[in-house]
Amino acid sequence: MKKIALLGSTGSIGVSSLEVVDQLAEEFIVAALSTHRRIDQLYEQAKRFRPQIAAVTGAAVSDDHLAAFARLGVELITGADALQQLAGFADYDLLVNAVVGSIGFRPTLTALQRGKPVALANKETMVIGGELVSAAAAQHRAAILPIDSEHSAVFQCLLGESEKSVEAVLLTGSGGPFRTLAKEAFASITPAQALKHPNWSMGPKITIDSATMMNKGLEVIEAHWLFHVAVEKIRVVVHPQSIIHSMVLFCDGSIKAQMGLPDMRLPIQLAMTWPERKPSVFPRLEFGSRLSLTFDEPDTARFPCLRLAYDALRQGGTAPAVLNAANEAAVQLFLEERISFPRIAELVDASLQAHKLEIKPDVEGLLSADLWARKFVSAAGK
Ligand SMILES: NC(=O)c1ccc[n+]([C@@H]2O[C@H](COP(=O)([O-])OP(=O)(O)OC[C@H]3O[C@@H](n4cnc5c(N)ncnc54)[C@H](OP(=O)(O)O)[C@@H]3O)[C@@H](O)[C@H]2O)c1
């Protein structure tokens, strides 16, 4: 049985990961779980899966909580550093990283440096420190198994193929809830409207990223580092039905696509059971129903975040870390109704322009660029 340490178990990906564990109970042992603030939900998960360790990173833990977890035989660790401790010292075979935001970067790196494979939902890891993370994976021979549905699709399309035969990676994206909305209407978009994604049910940050198309931009950077594909070879295709999860175009003109229902349990399960495929009870795509697949070009005039992400990847160094942190901070301001929807892209753009680029940053350099961008956005967003 595979011992799983699941960071972010109370989120959308975390809960879906535990559904995968439930339907393949004979395959997995849950060794560790974590939440930021939802301690009651963590307690219910701990009662059900009995991990050795549970971590709480962003809320005060009462003596009652400590006693309740102790009665389950679960060690509770707390504080901002708890994910690092968990990744560094817990006994597990696979780290499933399902936290949101740049906080996921260090635990990914730590797990890889221990030679542990990582099933990675936390795309911010690859955006901030893709170069260091892929070097650590290669050095310690630890696999990074993508959970993001697009990257899982590319991963599957590339099986049995050589890197040099790849002409382009075609990342599909639904276009989000504002795909057809006129640019003039963007200023009055509310958080409630932006939080209604047409196809996927996800946590709030990635849902806003999908609405601005920053999500696709982050995925372009993630794809570059995961598959070692040059930026010019990564294209975005708008595909509103979210049935084709991504494609690879090969040098002979052949295109492979990976399809399925928009259900994250599919790519999560593959990453968790890899190198095997296991049966699942999750719903299948039905071709009997009326199924039409359409494709379009992305519109970077209405969705400038996508262009900014390409620019940051081309600049390299600390630029993607700044893009990511500025975006996290701006999305938070938008969710708090303190800035408008178009202001997210403006603040990310301003951060990239004001930032003093460092070309070969180490971990500390990346984290200080991240902190700088958050401070910049919080000052500029006032
Ligand atoms: N959801 C999807 O369908 C989907 C698809 C592809 C990729 N992803 C990626 O997967 C990651 C997770 O997304 P999600 O939608 O599952 O997010 P989510 O629902 O917001 O869940 C995030 C998880 O991380 C925890 N967390 C939040 N802030 C934290 C912090 N500062 N320190 C430590 N833990 C923290 C949350 O704890 P609380 O519960 O206490 O808030 C929760 O357990 C993101 O990187 C996202 O881009 C998601």
PDBQT file of the ligand as one rigid body, heavy atoms in Angstrom, charges set to zero:
ROOT
HETATM    1  N1  LIG A 401      -9.811  22.762  -7.803  1.00  0.00    +0.000 N 
HETATM    2  C1  LIG A 401      -9.455  22.309  -8.973  1.00  0.00    +0.000 C 
HETATM    3  O1  LIG A 401     -10.268  21.728  -9.704  1.00  0.00    +0.000 OA
HETATM    4  C2  LIG A 401      -8.041  22.455  -9.454  1.00  0.00    +0.000 A 
HETATM    5  C3  LIG A 401      -7.685  22.013 -10.740  1.00  0.00    +0.000 A 
HETATM    6  C4  LIG A 401      -6.363  22.087 -11.142  1.00  0.00    +0.000 A 
HETATM    7  C5  LIG A 401      -5.403  22.621 -10.289  1.00  0.00    +0.000 A 
HETATM    8  N2  LIG A 401      -5.783  23.067  -9.059  1.00  0.00    +0.000 N 
HETATM    9  C6  LIG A 401      -4.744  23.642  -8.195  1.00  0.00    +0.000 C 
HETATM   10  O2  LIG A 401      -4.761  22.907  -6.976  1.00  0.00    +0.000 OA
HETATM   11  C7  LIG A 401      -4.434  23.762  -5.883  1.00  0.00    +0.000 C 
HETATM   12  C8  LIG A 401      -5.572  23.698  -4.858  1.00  0.00    +0.000 C 
HETATM   13  O3  LIG A 401      -6.744  24.226  -5.454  1.00  0.00    +0.000 OA
HETATM   14  P1  LIG A 401      -8.173  24.055  -4.759  1.00  0.00    +0.000 P 
HETATM   15  O4  LIG A 401      -9.151  24.512  -5.765  1.00  0.00    +0.000 OA
HETATM   16  O5  LIG A 401      -8.304  22.688  -4.179  1.00  0.00    +0.000 OA
HETATM   17  O6  LIG A 401      -8.063  25.152  -3.593  1.00  0.00    +0.000 OA
HETATM   18  P2  LIG A 401      -8.962  25.277  -2.281  1.00  0.00    +0.000 P 
HETATM   19  O7  LIG A 401     -10.266  24.584  -2.456  1.00  0.00    +0.000 OA
HETATM   20  O8  LIG A 401      -8.984  26.720  -1.928  1.00  0.00    +0.000 OA
HETATM   21  O9  LIG A 401      -8.135  24.464  -1.177  1.00  0.00    +0.000 OA
HETATM   22  C9  LIG A 401      -6.850  24.860  -0.806  1.00  0.00    +0.000 C 
HETATM   23  C10 LIG A 401      -6.327  24.013   0.341  1.00  0.00    +0.000 C 
HETATM   24  O10 LIG A 401      -5.114  24.625   0.808  1.00  0.00    +0.000 OA
HETATM   25  C11 LIG A 401      -5.279  25.090   2.167  1.00  0.00    +0.000 C 
HETATM   26  N3  LIG A 401      -4.632  26.402   2.267  1.00  0.00    +0.000 N 
HETATM   27  C12 LIG A 401      -5.115  27.593   1.842  1.00  0.00    +0.000 A 
HETATM   28  N4  LIG A 401      -4.230  28.580   2.126  1.00  0.00    +0.000 NA
HETATM   29  C13 LIG A 401      -3.193  27.994   2.759  1.00  0.00    +0.000 A 
HETATM   30  C14 LIG A 401      -1.984  28.495   3.345  1.00  0.00    +0.000 A 
HETATM   31  N5  LIG A 401      -1.658  29.796   3.295  1.00  0.00    +0.000 N 
HETATM   32  N6  LIG A 401      -1.161  27.613   3.943  1.00  0.00    +0.000 NA
HETATM   33  C15 LIG A 401      -1.464  26.282   3.977  1.00  0.00    +0.000 A 
HETATM   34  N7  LIG A 401      -2.583  25.757   3.455  1.00  0.00    +0.000 NA
HETATM   35  C16 LIG A 401      -3.435  26.603   2.841  1.00  0.00    +0.000 A 
HETATM   36  C17 LIG A 401      -6.786  25.177   2.372  1.00  0.00    +0.000 C 
HETATM   37  O11 LIG A 401      -7.126  25.102   3.759  1.00  0.00    +0.000 OA
HETATM   38  P3  LIG A 401      -8.582  25.643   4.247  1.00  0.00    +0.000 P 
HETATM   39  O12 LIG A 401      -9.522  24.575   3.839  1.00  0.00    +0.000 OA
HETATM   40  O13 LIG A 401      -8.442  25.801   5.703  1.00  0.00    +0.000 OA
HETATM   41  O14 LIG A 401      -8.794  26.942   3.510  1.00  0.00    +0.000 OA
HETATM   42  C18 LIG A 401      -7.257  23.965   1.562  1.00  0.00    +0.000 C 
HETATM   43  O15 LIG A 401      -7.039  22.774   2.285  1.00  0.00    +0.000 OA
HETATM   44  C19 LIG A 401      -4.234  25.157  -6.478  1.00  0.00    +0.000 C 
HETATM   45  O16 LIG A 401      -2.876  25.366  -6.722  1.00  0.00    +0.000 OA
HETATM   46  C20 LIG A 401      -4.981  25.093  -7.804  1.00  0.00    +0.000 C 
HETATM   47  O17 LIG A 401      -4.453  25.964  -8.769  1.00  0.00    +0.000 OA
HETATM   48  C21 LIG A 401      -7.050  22.996  -8.627  1.00  0.00    +0.000 A 
ENDROOT
TORSDOF 0
